[in-house]
Structures are given as C-alpha cells and as structure tokens.
Amino acid sequence: MTRLCHVNDIDEGASKGFEIGDKKLFAVKKDAVIYVYENRCPHLGIELEWLENQFLDSEGALIQCSTHGALFLIEDGNCISGPCAGQQLNPIDTMIQADEVFLSSDTAAN
C-alpha cells in the first residue's frame, strides 16, 4: 500500500493535491470523510485546480474545474454542470488505517 497522507493533513471542507509517482490525485474532506480522485477533468483531460490545493468552488460545496467551470459532486465525482455533464471524475480506492490514508496497491502501480 502507498501512504497518501494523515487524515488531519486535510482540513474539513478543504482539498489537497498529491503526486504519487506519475499520478496526480486530489483529496477532499467532507463531513469527516475523505474522497480521492484522479486530478483529471473528463472534458479535456486537464488538471482541475487553478491554484495549488484549490479544487473546490467558492462555497466549498462542489469540486470545480478551473478551465471551463464544470462542477462535480464531492461524494461521487459526478459532473452536474458544464461541458462534461453526465460524466464523472475517476475515483481512487483508498483505505484508512491508524488515521493514515493509503491508496490501494493496484492504484499506486497504475
């Protein structure tokens, strides 16, 4: 397993980007649950954030692509608005052990 971070490395209602090997990922903490996705918009395949660790809209309620403004639900990555409506972000399987977030072994290898 590959360690991503400690659960307290991400503040409630915030997001954080990561590079693991050649993979770019990001995590969002909402209601004490950490959601991890590949940092890649399904519209053009580009990274989502406009500033480091800035993956959320101004209210912190949705994930937002900085390029065309697509909006994604935090809980499942489904696009609800924008040019990729109906598509979704690629979720990354994780597990939490002793307050550490780990990627599943096959995620880190891909």
N, C-alpha and C positions, 0 to 999 in steps of 0.2 A: 504494500500500500504506500501511496505517496501522501505525505502530510501537506495540507494546504495552509492551514492557519489554526490558531486558537479561537474558540468561539467568541472571546472578548476582543479579538482583533478587529471585529466589525461591529460598529455601534448599531443599536436598534434603529431601524428606519434609514439605514445608510447602505452604501455599496462599496465594494473594493475590487480592484482588478489584480490579476495574478498572471505570471508567465511560468508555466511548468514545461520545461523542455521547449518544444516548438509550438505548444498550445497556449493560446491566450484565453483566459477564463475570467469570469467575474462572479462575485457572490453578493447577495442582498440578504439582509436580516430583517424579517418582518414578523412581528408577534413571536419573537424568540426562536423562529425557525430560519435556518439558513438555506437559501436556494442558490444553486450554482449552475451557470450556463456558459456555453462557449461564447466568447466575445466576437460574435459574427452576426450581422444583420442578414436575415434570409432574403432581403430585397437585392442587395448588390454584393453581399459577402464582405462588407467592410466592418471595421470595428465600430462599436456603438458610442463610446464616450467622446465628449468634446473636450473635457479636461480630465486629468488623472483622477480615477476613482469616482467620476461623475456619470453614473448610469441611470439616474432617476430623474423624473420630471420635477418641476419646481415645488410641487406639493409632496414629493416623495411617495406618491401613490402608485406610480407606474414606471416601468423601465422605458426609457426613451432613446431612440436612435438620433444622434446629433445631426446626421446628414439630411434626412428627409422627414424627421419628426414622427416616425412610426412609434406607436405606443403598444406596450406588451404588458400583460398581467404578470405580476411578480410570482404568483403561486404556480403557474403552469407555462409561462412563456408564450402564450397565445397572443398573436397580434390582433388588436381590436380596432386599430385606426392607422391609416397610412397606406403606402404603396404595396405593402406585403400583408394586408388584412387577410385573415384566414390561415396564414402560415404561422410558424412558431419558432422560437429560439430552440437551440439544441441543448437539452438538459444534460447535466453531468452527474453521474451517480456518485454519491458521497456517503460516508458514514461518520458518526461521531463516537469517539472513544476517549474517556477521561478528559472531556472538554476540548479535544483536538478534532479538527475536521480533516478527514482523509478522503482522497479520491480512491475509487475502486481500482484495483491493479490493472485491469484492462483499459481503463480511461487514460491512465498515465502512459501506457505503452503506445497508444494510437497516435 
